[in-house]
Amino acid sequence: MSNGPGAGIPAVSTAILAMSRHLEVRDVLKTIVASARELLDAEYAALGVPDDHGGFAQFVVDGVSAEQWKAIGPLPRQHGILAAMLHNATPERLADVREDPRFGGWPAAHPDMSDFLGLPVADGDEILGALFLANKRCPETPPSRRDGCLFTEEDERLLGILAQHAAIALTNARLYERSRELTIAGERARLAHELHDAVSQKLFSLRLTAQAATALVDRDPARAKDELHQVAALAAEAADELRAAVVELRPAALDEDGLVATLRSQVQVLDRAHSARVTFTAQGIRALPNAQEEAMLRVAQEALHNALRHSGAGRVEVSLTRFGQGALLRIADDGCGFDTRVVRRAGRHLGLVSMRDRAGGVGGTLTVESEPGTGTTVEMEVPGG
């Protein structure tokens, strides 16, 4: 990679754009490291994020193979240069890290490093992490000599610009993950409310039926017997709803169970909680990138909420099928429908703008077909990862 005069800022811009494409913290960390290494044409790069116990919560490397990293062993602790970078917001540019008095050696499998450049990634006074680069490449220099291969003041300046934007990207990713956690908590609260309503209705019916049976015991034993059978049936249904509450209100399991299992589970709960028949089918689906699965789940939840709360549908069908290397999500109901032209002018009605934004954010498309009296079909397509 050329890092001559005039080449630095365009390269930084490219690196910043690459970082801004990701929302998951782990993906952002990997992109920061890879971008820094490419920007300064270094052999190795790493980014350490501190924990609260004197070590690293995360440590991402670039330039080291998976086999090498496994042989190196556990995550490094804060010591030597690494400790300095995490406690002092001061750049470190060294001709040979091994000659620094703070250097404490490294494991046998660790690659040999000499010239070193480290910068903090900070948000105000908070140090989010420390970015390290080692062994600047100099193609024009013979392998036997490393003179002139040192990181320069210009390298430090460019890396400083990158680190500033890395802090923004990392902060945004953390906010996104926090927002997702809050969204999941909100979905669980909504699900709890729906289950509460369903159980309350069953218990109310159970109480009335029991009262009717009591009144009929003496004058009409046969009818009282029928009512008691109904009491037993209602009690069984209420017990089912309570079991659903216990099982389904556990933390959202998208990361563990995948999109198909999570959608199936939520559809089953909604089918029990509403008078409408809600069904789910899946065919040929394989795992998708996390961001795509997250977006498809949220679109499905929004479309289901609209169908069950606003359309008066008697049947809602959810399907997830393979679409090339990606997937096609379809939510169709037989409800009252609406004029899509009017809704488009009305802006954010029914969350359609939000759903389209979610689809577009992961490279997908969203289409909505509806007319008054004909029901509504929402389809979301996403490409493969």
Residue pairs with C-beta under 8 A, 6 or more apart in sequence:
1 11
1 38
1 39
1 41
3 11
3 39
3 40
3 41
3 154
3 155
3 158
8 39
8 154
8 157
8 158
9 158
11 38
11 39
11 158
12 39
12 158
12 161
12 162
12 165
14 35
15 35
15 36
15 38
15 39
15 162
15 165
16 162
16 165
16 169
18 31
18 34
18 35
19 28
19 31
19 32
19 35
19 165
19 166
19 169
20 169
21 31
22 28
22 31
22 169
22 173
23 172
23 173
23 176
23 177
23 291
24 173
24 176
24 177
24 290
24 291
25 58
25 170
25 173
25 174
25 177
26 58
26 60
27 173
28 166
28 169
28 170
28 173
29 47
29 49
29 58
29 60
29 129
29 170
30 60
30 62
31 169
32 47
32 60
32 121
32 131
32 162
32 166
32 169
32 170
33 45
33 46
33 47
33 60
33 61
33 62
33 131
34 45
34 62
35 162
36 42
36 45
36 47
36 131
36 133
36 159
36 162
36 166
37 43
37 44
37 45
37 62
37 63
37 133
39 158
39 159
39 162
40 117
40 133
40 136
40 151
40 155
40 158
40 159
41 136
41 137
42 63
42 117
42 133
42 134
42 135
42 136
42 137
42 151
43 63
43 111
43 134
43 135
43 136
43 137
44 61
44 62
44 63
44 64
44 111
44 113
44 132
44 133
44 134
44 135
45 61
45 62
45 63
45 131
45 132
45 133
45 134
46 59
46 60
46 61
46 62
46 131
46 132
47 58
47 59
47 60
47 121
47 129
47 130
47 131
47 132
48 56
48 58
48 59
48 76
48 82
48 85
48 86
48 129
48 130
48 132
49 56
49 57
49 58
49 59
49 128
49 129
50 56
50 57
50 78
50 86
50 127
50 129
51 57
54 77
54 78
55 75
55 76
55 77
55 78
56 75
56 76
56 77
56 78
59 75
59 76
61 69
64 72
64 111
68 109
68 111
71 109
72 106
72 107
72 109
72 110
73 107
73 109
76 82
78 86
78 87
79 104
80 100
80 102
80 103
80 104
81 92
81 94
81 97
81 100
81 102
81 103
81 116
81 118
81 132
82 130
82 132
83 102
84 90
84 92
84 102
85 92
85 118
85 119
85 120
85 130
85 132
86 120
86 127
86 129
86 130
87 127
88 120
89 120
89 122
89 127
90 120
91 117
91 118
91 119
91 120
91 156
91 160
92 116
92 117
92 118
92 119
93 116
93 117
93 118
93 151
93 153
93 155
93 156
94 100
94 115
94 116
94 117
95 114
95 115
95 150
96 114
96 115
96 116
97 103
97 113
97 114
97 115
97 116
97 134
98 113
98 114
113 134
113 135
114 134
114 135
114 146
115 134
115 135
115 136
115 146
115 149
115 150
115 151
116 132
116 133
116 134
116 151
117 132
117 133
117 134
117 136
117 151
117 155
117 156
117 159
118 130
118 131
118 132
118 133
119 130
119 131
119 156
119 159
119 160
119 163
120 127
120 129
120 130
120 131
120 163
121 127
121 128
121 129
121 130
121 131
121 163
121 166
121 167
121 170
122 128
122 163
122 167
123 167
123 168
123 170
123 171
128 167
128 170
128 171
129 170
131 159
131 162
131 163
131 166
133 151
133 159
135 149
136 149
136 150
136 151
136 155
137 149
138 146
138 148
138 149
141 147
141 148
141 149
180 294
183 298
184 251
184 252
187 252
187 301
188 249
188 251
188 252
190 305
191 248
191 249
191 266
191 269
192 245
192 249
194 269
194 270
194 273
194 274
195 241
195 244
195 245
195 248
195 249
195 269
195 272
195 273
196 245
197 273
198 241
198 272
198 273
198 274
199 238
199 241
199 242
199 245
202 234
202 237
202 238
202 241
203 238
205 234
206 231
206 234
206 235
206 238
209 227
209 230
209 231
209 234
210 227
210 231
212 227
213 224
213 227
213 228
213 231
214 224
216 223
216 224
216 227
217 224
240 272
241 272
241 273
244 268
244 269
244 272
248 265
248 266
248 268
248 269
252 262
253 261
253 262
253 265
254 262
254 293
254 294
254 297
255 290
257 265
258 287
258 293
259 285
259 288
259 293
259 296
259 297
259 320
259 327
260 282
260 285
260 320
262 297
263 280
263 282
263 297
263 300
263 318
263 320
264 280
264 282
266 300
266 301
266 304
267 278
267 279
267 280
267 304
267 318
268 280
270 278
270 304
270 308
271 277
271 278
271 279
274 308
275 314
276 307
276 308
276 313
276 314
276 315
276 316
276 333
277 314
277 315
277 316
278 304
278 308
278 315
278 316
278 318
279 315
279 316
279 317
279 318
280 318
280 319
280 320
281 317
281 318
281 319
281 320
282 319
282 320
282 321
283 319
283 320
283 321
283 322
284 321
284 322
285 320
285 321
285 322
285 327
286 322
287 293
288 296
288 326
288 327
288 382
288 384
288 385
289 362
289 385
291 361
291 362
292 326
292 327
292 362
292 363
292 364
292 382
292 385
295 358
295 359
295 361
295 362
295 364
295 380
295 382
296 320
296 327
296 329
296 380
296 382
298 355
298 358
299 329
299 355
299 358
299 359
299 366
299 378
299 380
300 318
300 329
300 331
302 351
302 354
302 355
303 331
303 355
303 378
304 316
304 318
304 331
305 351
306 350
306 351
306 376
307 313
307 316
307 331
307 333
307 335
307 376
308 316
310 335
310 350
311 333
311 335
311 336
311 337
311 375
311 376
312 335
312 336
313 333
313 334
313 335
313 375
314 334
314 335
315 333
315 334
316 331
316 332
316 333
316 334
317 330
317 331
317 332
317 333
318 329
318 330
318 331
319 328
319 329
319 330
320 327
320 328
320 329
320 330
321 327
321 328
321 330
322 328
323 381
323 382
324 383
324 384
325 383
325 384
326 364
326 381
326 382
326 383
326 384
327 381
327 382
328 379
328 380
328 381
329 379
329 380
329 381
330 377
330 378
330 379
331 377
331 378
331 379
332 375
332 376
332 377
332 378
333 375
333 376
333 377
334 375
335 375
335 376
336 372
336 373
336 375
337 370
337 371
337 372
337 373
337 374
337 375
337 376
338 350
338 370
338 371
338 372
338 376
339 370
339 371
339 372
340 368
340 369
340 370
340 371
343 349
343 350
343 352
344 352
347 353
348 354
352 368
355 366
355 378
355 380
356 366
358 366
359 365
359 366
359 380
359 381
359 382
360 366
362 382
363 382
363 383
364 380
364 381
364 382
364 383
365 380
365 381
366 378
366 379
366 380
367 378
367 379
368 376
368 377
368 378
368 379
369 376
369 377
369 379
370 376
370 377
